[in-house]
Amino acid sequence: MPTPKPNLSRLVAACLVAAMALPALAAPKTVCTITINSPDEKETFRRSLPPGDYQFVELVERGRPDWLASACQQRVSCDSLIISGHFDGGTEFYTDRLDTNDNLTVEEMERASCSDSCPGVFAQLKEVYLFGCNTLKPEPGQTPAAEVLRSLLRAGHQPAEAMRLAGVLGEQHAESNRDRMRHIFKDVPVIYGFSSKAPLGRYAGPLLDRYFDGVPAGEVGSGRASSKLLALFAPSSMTVTSGLTAAEPQASLRGDACRLLDNRLSDVQKVDFMHQVLQRDMAEVRMFLGHLERFMAAIGPAQRTKPATAAAFTAIAADVAARERYMVVARDAEEPPARVRMMALARGLGWLSPAQEHAEFMRMLADRIKRDVVGTDEVDLACARGPAQDDPALQPLAADALKSGRVTAIAAAACLGSTDAHARVLRALTSAKAEDIAVAQAYLRHRPLANVGELRAAASAIGRMPSGEAQVRALEALAQQRVADADSLRDVVRLFPRARSLQVQRAIAAVLIRADHRLLGQPDLAQSLRQHRLKSPDGEDVIDALIRMLQAG
C-alpha cells in the first residue's frame, strides 16, 4: 500500500507549536562581570545559575588599562552586570589587593555611557549589581542652597520664584552617588547597590548562596527587583533603584553633562558648549561646577593649543559680562573649598591670572580670620597652596591670626610661611586642649618636622605632659613624623616606664614601631617593654608587635 504524502500545512503548524513549547532553546542570558576587588560575588552567581541558561563574561583584562574600551569594541552584549570593588569615595571602584591595581572610575563609565560607544555593555542591561560601599548613597554631593538662592535673587527673580527654582536646581544637580549611577545606567529597570556600608565579598557570598536557594528560575536578568535579595541584604543597607528615563527632570542635566563627555563631539564643540553654560543663570552654573571642572581637567595643554580650540577658549576669556557675574557668585560661595574651586576654574578659563587667583585666596582667608570662622578646611587649603613669604599680604594676615589665638587660624598662616605662626602651632602640640592638638596634628601632616631641634623640643615637651588623652594625641602626632633622631627617641623611650596609662604606652609603642629601628637599643628595649608594660585586657596590641620586631632585629 503506498505511503500517503504528508500534509505540508499540518507539518508547518506542528513545527510552530513545537517551537513555542521549547523555551529552553532560547539564547542564554549574558552576565557580565567587572571584578575589581573580590571575586566572591561573581563566583557565587556563576556557581548557582544554570550553565545552559546563563553565560558569564569577565570584562576586566588583567594588566590592560583600557579593558573597558576593549570590551566595548568587542560588542559584548550584557543582560546583567555585576561590579565588585571598594567604592567609599564615590569616584571609582578600586581594590585593596596587592597583586593588581585595576580600577574603574565613574567618569570613565559616564564617558562610555554618554558616547554610546559601549551599547552592548550599557544599553541592553536588564539589571545591575553594584557590590561596593555607598554605590547608591542618596545624600547629595553638593548643597549650596543659600548661595544659589542669593544668586537667583540677584538675577531678578522674586523671592517665592527664587526659592522654587533653588529647590528644583538642588534636586536636579544633587550629584549623589545614586544620581550618577542612574545617569550611567540610563533606562536600566533594576539597579542594586548600597546606601552606606556594603559587606565584604566573603560575607556577601554566603548571603547570595541563601538567595539562590530556591530562587525562581529566570529571575536573574529578568529586569524585576527581587524582594528576597533585598530582604537578605537589608541589614547591609542594600537598596534598589532604576536608571534615569527621558521623562524625568534630570534627563536634561544628563544631556548637558554628556555634551562635555561625548567622544563623538570635537573639543571645539565642547568648549563652545561650556561657553553657553557659562552664559546661563549663575545659580545653574554654580550647580554645574563639578562637570565643568572635570571637563577642564580632561582637556590637556596639547588639545588647548590647537588653533580652533584656543580660539574657543579666547572667546570665553573675552566674555567680560559672564566673568563679572561668575566672580560675584564665586566670592559669595559659603564653603571655602567651593570658593577655591571656582577661583581655580576662573584661572583655567582665562578670567584670572595666577597672581589674581592667589590674591583672591588671601583675601578670603584674611576675611575669615577676622570673622573668626576659620576651620580645618582653611588649614588644608592653605597648606595645599604652599608658602607665600613674598606676598605682602601674609604679614597682616598672620598678625591677625596670632591675635585671634585660634589655632586653626594660626595653622593656616603657618602653612603660608609665617615663622611666628609655625612656632605657635608647635606649642599647640602639647596643649591641654584636644582640639588644638588635633589642628597641630593636621598641620604636621602637611608640614612634617624637618628641623632636628624642633623635633627634640617636641619630644621633650610631650614627655613632660600629664598622662592622659592629650598626651596620647600628641604622641600620635609624633608617630606620624617617623622619628629618625636618637635624642628624640630616648625621650620617648624614657616615658614608657613612667606611663600609668595603657593608652599612653600604646601611643609610645606606635612612635617607636614607626621610627628608625637602627637607633633603638633592641635587646635592652625589648626587655624594658616586657618589664614595664601594663596588662592588656583585650589581647595582643602594638606593644607586643614592637617587642616581636625588636627581638627579631
C-alpha positions in Angstrom: 0.0 0.0 0.0 1.6 3.4 -0.9 2.6 5.7 1.9 0.3 8.8 1.9 2.0 12.1 1.2 2.3 14.4 4.3 0.1 17.4 4.5 2.6 20.4 4.3 0.3 22.8 6.2 -0.1 20.4 9.1 3.7 20.0 9.3 4.3 23.7 9.5 1.7 24.1 12.2 3.2 21.2 14.2 6.7 22.8 14.0 5.3 26.2 15.2 3.7 24.5 18.2 6.9 22.7 19.0 8.9 25.8 18.7 6.6 27.7 21.1 6.8 24.8 23.6 10.6 24.9 23.8 11.6 28.0 25.7 14.8 26.2 26.8 16.2 26.6 23.3 16.2 30.4 23.8 19.7 32.0 23.8 21.3 32.1 27.3 21.4 35.4 29.2 24.8 37.0 29.4 26.0 38.0 32.9 28.9 40.5 32.5 31.2 40.9 35.5 33.7 43.6 36.4 35.8 42.2 39.2 37.9 44.9 40.7 38.4 43.5 44.1 36.6 40.4 45.5 35.6 37.6 43.1 33.2 36.1 45.8 30.0 37.7 44.4 30.8 36.7 40.8 31.7 33.1 41.7 28.5 32.7 43.7 26.4 33.8 40.7 28.4 31.5 38.4 28.1 28.5 40.7 24.4 29.0 41.3 23.0 29.8 37.9 22.3 27.0 35.3 25.1 27.0 32.7 22.6 26.4 29.9 20.6 29.4 30.8 23.4 31.9 31.7 26.8 32.6 30.3 29.5 34.7 32.1 31.9 37.2 30.6 34.6 38.9 32.7 35.3 42.3 31.2 38.4 43.1 33.2 41.6 42.1 31.4 44.4 41.9 33.9 47.3 44.2 33.0 45.4 46.0 30.4 44.4 49.6 31.4 41.9 50.1 28.6 40.0 46.9 29.3 36.6 48.7 29.3 37.2 50.2 25.9 38.3 46.7 24.7 35.0 45.2 25.9 33.1 47.9 24.2 34.9 47.3 20.9 34.1 43.6 21.1 30.4 44.4 21.3 29.8 42.2 24.3 26.0 42.3 24.9 25.1 42.1 28.6 21.8 41.2 30.2 23.1 41.6 33.7 26.2 43.4 35.1 28.0 42.7 38.4 30.6 45.2 39.6 32.6 44.3 42.7 35.0 46.7 44.3 35.6 49.2 47.1 33.7 52.5 46.4 34.0 54.5 49.6 34.9 57.8 48.0 32.3 57.7 45.3 34.7 58.4 42.4 36.0 55.0 41.4 35.8 51.3 42.1 39.2 50.2 43.4 41.0 47.2 45.1 42.9 46.6 48.2 44.6 43.5 46.7 48.4 43.7 46.3 48.6 41.6 43.2 46.7 44.1 41.0 46.0 47.8 40.6 42.8 47.5 38.5 40.2 50.2 38.9 37.1 51.7 37.2 36.4 55.4 37.5 32.9 56.8 37.5 34.0 59.3 34.9 35.1 56.5 32.5 31.7 54.9 32.9 30.0 58.2 32.3 32.1 58.8 29.2 31.3 55.4 27.7 27.6 55.8 28.5 27.3 59.3 27.1 29.3 58.5 24.0 27.1 55.5 23.2 30.4 53.7 22.5 29.5 50.8 24.6 25.9 49.8 23.6 26.4 46.2 24.4 27.6 46.7 28.0 25.3 49.5 28.9 22.3 49.7 26.6 20.9 46.2 26.8 21.0 45.8 30.5 18.1 44.5 32.5 19.8 44.8 35.9 23.0 45.9 37.6 24.6 44.7 40.8 26.9 47.3 42.4 28.8 45.5 45.2 30.6 48.4 46.9 30.0 50.8 49.8 27.9 53.9 49.1 27.2 52.9 45.5 23.6 54.1 45.8 24.2 56.7 48.6 21.3 59.1 48.3 22.8 62.1 50.1 23.6 65.0 47.8 27.2 65.7 46.9 26.6 69.4 47.0 24.0 71.6 48.8 24.9 75.3 48.3 21.2 76.2 48.8 21.8 79.6 50.4 24.3 80.9 47.8 22.1 79.6 44.9 19.1 81.4 46.4 21.1 84.7 46.7 22.3 84.3 43.1 18.7 83.9 41.8 17.6 86.9 43.8 20.5 89.0 42.3 19.4 87.8 38.9 16.0 89.5 39.4 13.8 86.6 40.5 11.0 87.3 43.0 11.6 85.6 46.4 9.0 82.9 46.0 10.1 82.0 42.5 13.8 82.1 43.6 13.0 79.6 46.4 11.2 77.3 44.0 14.0 77.4 41.4 16.6 76.8 44.1 14.7 73.7 45.1 14.5 72.5 41.5 18.2 73.1 40.9 19.1 71.4 44.2 17.1 68.3 43.2 18.4 68.2 39.7 22.1 68.8 40.5 22.4 66.9 43.8 25.1 64.7 42.3 24.6 61.9 44.8 26.2 58.6 44.1 22.7 57.2 43.3 22.1 60.0 40.8 25.4 59.4 39.0 24.7 55.6 38.7 21.2 56.3 37.4 22.7 58.6 34.8 25.2 56.0 33.7 22.7 53.1 33.6 20.0 55.1 31.8 16.7 53.1 31.3 18.0 50.0 33.2 15.0 48.7 35.1 16.8 47.4 38.2 20.0 48.7 39.8 21.0 47.1 43.1 23.5 48.9 45.4 24.2 50.0 48.9 23.2 53.3 50.6 26.1 53.1 53.1 28.5 50.2 54.1 28.4 47.1 52.0 29.5 43.7 53.2 32.9 42.4 52.1 32.9 39.7 49.4 33.5 36.9 51.9 30.3 37.9 53.7 28.3 38.7 50.6 29.0 35.3 49.1 27.1 33.3 51.8 24.2 35.7 51.6 24.0 35.2 47.9 24.0 31.4 48.5 20.9 31.8 50.6 19.3 33.9 47.9 19.9 31.3 45.3 18.5 28.6 47.5 15.0 28.4 45.9 15.2 31.5 43.7 12.6 31.3 40.9 14.0 30.2 37.5 15.0 33.1 35.3 14.7 35.8 38.0 18.3 36.9 37.4 18.3 39.1 34.3 14.5 39.4 34.3 14.5 43.2 35.0 12.4 42.7 38.0 13.6 43.6 41.5 13.9 40.6 43.9 12.2 41.1 47.3 14.1 38.1 48.7 17.5 39.5 47.7 16.7 42.9 49.2 15.5 41.3 52.4 18.6 39.2 52.8 20.9 42.3 52.3 18.7 44.8 54.1 20.9 44.8 57.3 23.8 45.8 55.0 21.9 48.8 53.5 21.2 47.2 50.1 18.7 49.3 48.1 17.4 49.3 44.6 16.6 52.0 42.0 16.2 52.2 38.2 18.0 54.1 35.5 17.1 57.6 34.5 14.4 57.9 31.9 13.8 60.6 29.3 10.6 61.7 31.1 12.4 62.8 34.3 13.5 66.3 35.1 17.1 65.2 35.5 17.2 64.0 31.9 18.1 67.5 30.6 21.0 67.6 33.1 22.3 64.3 31.9 22.1 65.7 28.3 24.2 68.7 29.3 26.8 66.6 31.2 27.1 64.2 28.3 27.9 67.1 25.9 31.1 67.6 27.8 31.9 63.9 27.8 30.7 62.5 24.5 33.7 61.3 22.4 31.7 61.9 19.2 31.9 65.7 19.8 35.1 67.7 19.0 37.0 69.7 21.6 35.8 72.9 19.9 32.2 71.8 20.2 32.6 71.0 23.9 34.4 74.3 24.7 31.6 76.2 22.8 29.0 74.4 24.8 30.9 75.2 28.0 30.7 78.9 27.0 27.0 78.5 26.5 26.6 77.1 30.0 28.7 80.0 31.5 26.2 82.4 29.9 23.3 80.9 31.8 21.9 81.9 35.1 24.9 81.8 37.5 22.9 79.7 40.0 22.8 76.9 37.4 26.5 77.4 36.6 27.3 77.0 40.3 25.4 73.7 40.5 27.1 72.6 37.2 30.6 73.3 38.7 31.7 69.7 39.0 31.0 68.9 35.4 32.9 72.0 34.2 35.9 71.1 36.4 36.0 67.5 35.1 36.0 68.7 31.6 38.7 71.2 32.2 40.8 68.6 33.9 40.4 66.2 30.9 41.4 68.6 28.2 45.2 68.8 28.1 47.6 71.5 27.1 48.2 69.9 23.7 44.5 70.0 22.9 44.1 73.6 24.2 46.8 74.9 21.9 45.2 73.7 18.7 44.1 76.9 16.8 40.3 76.3 16.8 40.2 75.1 20.4 42.4 78.0 21.5 40.1 80.4 19.7 37.1 79.0 21.6 38.9 79.5 24.9 39.8 83.0 23.9 36.2 83.8 23.3 35.4 82.7 26.9 38.2 84.7 28.3 36.9 87.8 26.5 33.4 87.4 27.8 33.5 90.2 30.4 29.8 90.0 31.2 29.9 86.3 32.1 33.1 86.8 34.0 31.7 89.5 36.2 28.6 87.6 37.0 30.7 84.4 37.7 33.1 86.2 40.0 30.2 87.6 42.1 28.9 84.1 42.7 32.5 82.7 43.3 33.2 85.3 46.0 29.8 84.6 47.6 30.5 80.9 48.0 29.9 79.9 51.6 32.3 77.0 51.8 36.0 77.8 51.4 36.7 74.7 49.3 33.9 75.6 46.8 35.2 79.2 46.6 38.7 77.9 45.9 37.4 75.5 43.2 35.5 78.3 41.5 38.6 80.6 41.5 40.7 77.8 40.1 38.2 77.3 37.3 38.2 81.0 36.6 42.0 80.9 36.2 41.7 77.9 33.8 39.1 79.9 31.8 41.4 82.9 31.5 39.3 85.1 33.8 42.1 85.3 36.5 45.8 85.3 36.3 47.7 83.0 38.8 48.6 86.2 40.8 45.0 87.3 40.8 43.7 83.9 41.9 46.3 83.9 44.7 45.2 87.3 45.8 41.5 86.1 45.9 42.6 83.3 48.2 44.5 85.6 50.6 41.5 88.0 50.8 39.2 85.1 51.5 41.4 83.8 54.3 42.1 87.2 55.8 38.3 87.9 55.9 37.6 84.5 57.5 40.3 85.1 60.2 38.8 88.5 61.0 35.3 86.9 61.3 36.7 84.1 63.4 35.3 81.3 61.2 38.5 79.5 60.2 38.3 75.7 60.4 40.4 72.7 59.2 39.2 73.3 55.7 41.1 76.5 55.5 44.2 74.9 57.1 44.1 72.1 54.4 43.6 74.7 51.6 46.4 76.9 52.8 48.9 74.0 53.2 48.0 72.7 49.7 48.7 76.2 48.3 52.2 76.4 49.8 54.4 79.1 51.2 53.8 82.7 50.3 56.5 84.6 52.2 57.0 87.1 49.3 53.4 88.1 49.5 53.0 91.5 51.4 49.5 90.3 52.4 51.0 87.5 54.6 52.3 89.6 57.4 49.0 91.4 58.3 47.1 88.1 57.8 49.5 86.3 60.2 49.3 89.1 62.7 45.5 88.9 62.8 45.7 85.1 63.2 48.1 85.3 66.1 46.0 88.0 67.7 42.9 85.8 67.4 44.5 83.0 69.4 42.6 80.4 67.3 45.0 77.5 66.4 43.1 76.9 63.2 43.8 80.5 62.0 47.4 80.3 63.2 47.9 77.0 61.4 46.6 78.4 58.2 49.1 81.3 58.4 51.8 78.9 59.2 51.0 76.9 56.1 51.5 80.1 54.1 55.0 80.5 55.6 54.7 82.6 58.7 57.5 81.5 61.0 55.9 83.0 64.1 52.7 81.1 63.4 54.7 77.9 62.8 56.3 78.2 66.3 52.9 78.8 67.8 51.4 75.7 66.2 54.2 73.5 67.5 53.4 74.8 71.0 49.8 73.7 70.4 51.0 70.2 70.0 51.4 69.9 73.8 48.3 71.9 74.6 45.8 70.7 77.2 43.0 71.2 74.6 42.4 68.1 72.5 41.1 70.3 69.6 44.3 72.3 69.5 46.4 69.1 69.3 44.2 67.8 66.5 44.8 71.0 64.5 48.6 70.7 65.1 48.4 67.1 64.1 46.7 68.1 60.8 49.3 70.8 60.2 52.2 68.4 60.7 50.7 66.0 58.2 51.3 68.8 55.6 54.4 70.3 57.1 56.5 67.5 58.8 59.1 68.4 61.3 62.3 68.7 59.3 64.3 70.6 61.9 66.0 68.3 64.4 65.9 70.9 67.1 62.2 71.3 66.7 61.7 67.5 66.8 63.7 67.2 70.0 61.9 70.0 71.6 58.5 68.5 70.7 59.5 65.0 72.0 60.8 66.5 75.3 57.7 68.6 75.8 55.4 65.6 75.1 57.3 63.7 77.8 56.5 66.4 80.3 52.8 66.4 79.6 50.4 65.0 82.2 49.5 61.4 81.4 46.1 61.4 79.7 44.1 61.8 76.4 46.0 64.9 75.4 49.4 63.2 75.7 48.1 60.2 73.7 47.0 62.6 70.9 50.4 64.4 71.0 52.2 61.0 70.7 50.0 60.0 67.8 51.1 63.3 66.0 54.7 62.5 66.8 54.3 58.9 65.4 53.4 60.4 62.0 56.8 62.0 61.8 58.6 58.6 61.7 61.3 59.8 64.1 64.9 59.3 63.0 66.7 61.2 65.8 68.3 59.3 68.6 67.8 62.0 71.3 64.2 62.4 70.5 63.7 58.6 70.6 65.4 58.4 74.0 63.0 60.9 75.4 60.1 58.8 74.2 61.6 55.5 75.5 62.2 57.1 79.0 58.5 57.9 79.1 57.3 54.3 78.8 58.2 53.0 82.3 56.6 56.2 83.9 53.4 55.9 82.0 50.4 55.0 84.1 48.0 54.5 81.2 47.9 51.6 78.8 46.7 54.1 76.1 49.8 56.2 76.6 52.1 53.1 76.4 50.4 52.0 73.2 50.9 55.5 71.8 54.6 55.4 72.7 54.9 52.0 71.0 53.3 53.4 67.9 56.0 56.1 67.8 58.8 53.5 68.3 57.5 51.0 65.8 57.4 53.7 63.0 60.8 55.1 64.0 64.3 54.3 62.5 64.8 50.9 64.1 68.6 51.2 63.8 68.6 53.8 66.6 66.8 51.7 69.1 68.7 49.6 71.6 66.8 46.5 70.6 67.5 43.8 73.2 67.5 46.1 76.2 64.4 48.0 75.0 62.5 44.8 74.4 63.3 43.7 78.0 62.3 47.1 79.4 59.0 46.9 77.5 58.2 43.5 78.8 59.1 44.5 82.3 57.1 47.8 82.5 54.2 47.2 80.1 50.7 47.4 81.6 48.5 44.4 81.1 46.3 44.5 78.0 42.7 43.5 78.7 41.9 42.8 75.0 44.8 40.6 73.8 47.9 41.4 71.9 48.4 45.0 70.7 51.0 47.3 69.2 53.3 46.8 72.2 53.5 43.1 71.6 54.2 43.8 67.9 57.0 46.2 68.8 58.6 43.6 71.2 58.5 40.9 68.5 60.1 43.3 66.0 62.9 44.2 68.4 63.5 40.5 69.2 63.6 39.6 65.5 66.0 42.5 64.8 
